[in-house]
Amino acid sequence: MFVSSINTNIMKLKKDLAISDSGFLFNPSTGDSYSLNPIGVEFFKLLQKGNSDDEIISQIINDYAIDKNSVEKDLYDFKNLLVNYKLINA
């Protein structure tokens, strides 16, 4: 199993972030915008709801034809990007 070094219990997405169904993510605080792929949109929406990593991984596996190791790696990479772009409140 791929283990994330980011503690989900501490990681909270910034509340003012907006996302469209097409994957356009907007940070009104900075004016920055980002484009997410469909799985990135799912990750973001599930994180917004406060889902745990295990819940997110299970949901993605159920919705897409993708193996668990790939989902774990993609989620870890996605969360690292959120940290790098300062889209979380730690």
Secondary structure as GFF3:
##gff-version 3
##sequence-region A 1 90
A	DSSP	beta_strand	12	13	.	.	.	ID=ss1
A	DSSP	beta_strand	18	19	.	.	.	ID=ss2
A	DSSP	beta_strand	24	27	.	.	.	ID=ss3
A	DSSP	beta_strand	32	35	.	.	.	ID=ss4
A	DSSP	alpha_helix	38	48	.	.	.	ID=ss5
A	DSSP	alpha_helix	53	63	.	.	.	ID=ss6
A	DSSP	alpha_helix	68	84	.	.	.	ID=ss7
A	DSSP	beta_strand	88	89	.	.	.	ID=ss8
###
